[in-house]
Amino acid sequence: MASKPKISFSLASPYAEEAWPTASPQDQATILEKLTDVLRPVGQYRSQHVTVSRGKRAKRRSKRARKKANLEGGNQLLSHSDKKAPEVLEHVTVGFNSTTRFLECLAQRSSSMGFEDGADNPRNKPRTSESMQGNQLTAMSLQAEPLAAVFISHSNQASKLYAHLPVLIRAGNEGTPEALTTRVVMLPEAAEAKLSTALKIPRVGIIGLMSAPLALELIDLVRAKVPPLKLPQLEQVAAGIFLPVNIVQTVGLGPK
């Protein structure tokens, strides 16, 4: 007995989907090569000064060994303040969470600019040292410029994994000239492996980059080859045009 067709319904956005900006394969390869060169000092710093986590037990054993060495007057490890980190490290966000938090803080900063200078302005509220330590990205983004580019290595899943990024980027670029707005760069398929090798980390899917002296050539190339991000749904909302509910009908196979 043949299965009867089963019809299911779901709601979809009535607005047009944003078109992710793209560059030619040659330009993508060139951008990836220059981005790898910019990030390589970070990987070298990590390999020399950052200890890879091997679990809580290994951490406790290492702590006891350092304590014993200090008591015996042995060689001590350099403190973090003695390690000179590469300058580019202060201008990048690595990973999904850190990049998203930074963009959220930039969006909040842009929205707070609409307040008058006074007690109601979130930027004027005092921040304690404890809150500053717990929100380093927030404090940094309150003083930093918008990201010059966001690089995504998962091009085949970008529309789903990073669907929230265009709105955050647009909000953070409020009042910024279009030529200087944040570019979204889709990298080729082999990008993750090369970026992971350069940064000395297992995986990396997204990287945010601000204007840095070592990255000026890369940023100029990105702005020349990658068009600005367009969000047609925001333009439709601003126009005040009513759009009906978008109901998607899917036909599948039901039980026999």
N, C-alpha and C positions, 0 to 999 in steps of 0.2 A: 504493500500500500504506500503510495507516494505521500510525501510530507506536504502539508498544506502551507501555503505562504503565510508568514506572520508579519504584520505591519506594525512598526514601532515609530513613535514620534519623539522628537527632542527639540529643544529650543537652541537656536544659534543667534549670534549677534546680527542685528539688522544692518550694522555699519560695514562698509567695505574694509576688507583686510588690508593691513599696511604692507607695502611692498618693501622687502628688505633690500637695501642697496647692495649692489654687486660690482665687482671689478673683474677684469679679464683674468684668465688663468696665469698669464705672464706677470701681470701686476700683483696678483696674490702671492706668487712665488717670490717676487722681489721684496714685497712687504714682509713676508715671513722671514726671509733671510736677514733683513735689516732688524726686525724685531728680535730675532735670536741673538744677534750681535749686541743689542742694547741690554738684553737680560742676562747675558753670559756672566758679567761681573757679579750678579746676585747669586748665581749658582756656585761660582768660585768662593764667594764669601761663606755660603752655607756649608760647603764641603770642608772648609777649614775651621769654622767657628761654631757651627750649629750641630749639636749632637742629635742624631736620629733616634727617635723614641723606640725602645725595645720592650716596653711594658713597664708596669709599676714595680715589679720585683727587681728588674735591672736598674731602675731609677733609685730604689732604696739601697741596693748594693753599691752603686756609684756614689751615693751621698755618704754612706758609711766610709768608703775608701777615701774620699776627699777629706772627711773629718779626721780620719786617722792620720792622713798625710800632713794635715795642718798641725796636729798635735805633735807629730814627730819632727816638724820643721822641714818637711820635704818640699819639693817643688809644688807651687800652687798654680792652679789654672788662672788664666787671665779673666778678669771680671768683664761683664758685658760693656762697661763704660770704657774699657781699654781697647775694645775692638772697633776699629774704624770701618763702619759699614759703607758700601759704595753709595754715591750720591743718588743714583737712579732708584735706590730702594725707597726713598722718600717720595717718589713720584709714580709709583705703581701700586695697583691693587691686584692681588692674585687670588683667583678662586671665585666661586659663585657667591658665597655669603659676604665676603669682604667687599666685592664690587657692588653688590646690591645695596649693602648698608651705606656705602659711600654715596651712591646715587640717591638713596632716600634722604640722606642728610643734605645733599645739595638741593634737592627738591624742596625740603623744608626751609632751607635758607632762602630760596627764591620766593617762597610764599610769605615768609616773615618780612620781606622787604616791603610788603604792602602795608605793614603797620606803621604808625607814627612813632617817632622816637619817644619812648616813654615806658611806663611800667608794663604795658600790655605787649610790648615787643619781646618775643621769646629770645632774641639775641642779647637783650639787655638784662636778662635775669642772671643773677650770680650763680656760678657753678663752683661747687666745692671741689677740693682736691680728690676726694673719693670718687665723685662722679666723673671727674676728668680722667682718672686712671681707668675707670670702667668703660669709658666711651672715648677712646683715643681717636677712633675714626670720626666720631662726631666733632670733636674739637679740631681735628685736622681739616675736615671739610668746611667748617665755619670760616676758615681762613684761606682755604685753597681755591684755586680756579677750577672751573668745570673740567672734566676729563676731555682730553683732546681726541681720544679714540678708545673704543672698546673692541677688543679682538676676541672672536668666538671661533673655537676650533671644531665644534660639533655642527658643521653646516647642514647635515641631513636632519637634525633634530632641533635646529635653532628656533623654529617657529613655535614649538611647544615648550621647550625648556626655558626659553628666554623671552616669552611673550610679554612679560611685564617690563622689560627694559626700555622699549621705545617710549612709553608714557613717562617713565622716570627720567629718561634722558631729555625729553621735550620739556618737562617741568623744570629740570635743573638748568636748562639753557634759556630760560625766560629772560628776555632782554639782551641776549647775546646776538651779535650779527651772524647771519646765516653762514658766512664764510668761515667763522670760527666755532661753529657748533660742533658738538661731539659726533664723530663718525662711527658707524657700526661696520666693522670689517669682518667679512666672512673669509676664513682662512681655508686652504685646501685640506684634503682628508688626512695627509700625513703631518699636519701641523702639531697635533697633540704630542706625538712622540718626540719631535724636535724641541718643542718648548719644555717638555719634561726633562729632557737631557740637559738643556741649557740652565734650567732652574734647579736641577738636582732634587726634584720631587717626583713622586710616583705618577701623578696625573694632574693635568691642568686643562680646564675647559674654557675659561674666560679670564681675560686680563684687561685691566683698565690702565691707561697711560695718560699722565699729565705732561705738560710742557716741561722738558728737562733739557739741559745743555747737550747731553749725549744723544737725545732723541729728536732734535730739531729737524734733521734731514729726513728721518722717518715720518714725522708729523707732516712736513711739507709734502712728501710723496703721497701720504694718505689723503690729505685734503685735495690734492690735485687729481687723484685717480678714483676716489670713492665719493659719490654724490651725497649731499645732506639727507638726513632721514626725513621722510614724509609720513604724516599721520592723517589720512583722509577722514578717519572717524572723528577726530577732534575738530576738523574744519566743518564737518556736517553738524556736530553738536553746537558749534559757535554760530552757525547759520540759523539755528532754531527750526530746522525742517523736521516735521514729524515723519517717522518711519514706522511702519507696522511691525508687529511681531513676526519674526522669521521662524517658521515651524518647518523642521526638516523631517521628511518621511523616508523611512528606511524599510525596505522589503527583505525579509529573511525567511529562513525555513523553520517552521514550527515542529512540534512533536508529531509523530505518525499516528 
